[in-house]
Amino acid sequence: MTVPIIELRNVEKHFGSVIALSGVSFDVRPRECHCLLGDNGAGKSTLIKIMSGVHRPTKGDIYIEGERHEFDSPRDGMHAGVATVYQDLAMIPLMSVSRNFWMGHEPEIGVWPFKRLDKAKCDQVTMEEMRKMGINLRGPDQAVGTLSGGERQTVAIARAVYFGARVLILDEPTSALGVRQTANVLASIDRVRKTGVGIVFITHNVRHAMAVGDRFTVLNRGATFGTADRGKVTAEELQDMMAGGQELAALSESLEGTI
């Protein structure tokens, strides 16, 4: 059996008296898109912050390719190959795609104190990586703010993969996008998965999850409600698990079966 790139075992997270996660186990394998679903307050954000090093678990363990790790900061997570693309994307709209792509990783040429930015390399790599993701820019100096929401998501995904992500966590990447832009992002997820990267796709949209997911884990009130492989669960069953099953059935009955 393939060793997971990252695995969380029996993770709990307490914030004072509030239990945000309770005994959650979760793993991601190479070339897999593992969808993490749940309603607001289910614990999705807390779980990905533990995976990326923002929070330390109160209890439980994190393993990277079978070896136990402790993350004290997001930098530790990045060094282990865990990259997170949040909804705000951490981009500057008026800055070029190339500068946004290389922000924090700028290559330099020359000898100190005469070093300068190797803009030619930045521009070449940016154009190549975006072409791989199916995005044809007008040029590397095109402002990020002129791109569509889906294209900006793709820039962030391409940037994370180029700089060494082995696990790519995507936090609701399609939540504010139209149909065409969503299709572009889902296609990008499929391209990245085929390179061997493991993907965690956080979403509350079951249809988007079913389009690209290999496995599906549902969180409900901080606990794992169930995990299923593709082909062994339907969209209706996932939606039912997200809504709490019995609670949804009771509500539907009270509303005379209208939901």
Secondary structure by P-SEA (a helix, b strand, c coil): cccccbbbcbbbbbccccccccbbbbbcccccbbbbbbcccccaaaaaaaaaccccccccccccccbbbbbccaaaaaaacbbbbcccccccccccaaaaaacccccccccccccccaaaaaaaaaaaaaaaacccccccccccccccaaaaaaaaaaaaaaacccbbbbccccccccaaaaaaaaaaaaaaaaabbbbbbbcccaaaaaacccbbbbbcccccccccccccccaaaaaaaaaaaaaaaaaaaaacccc
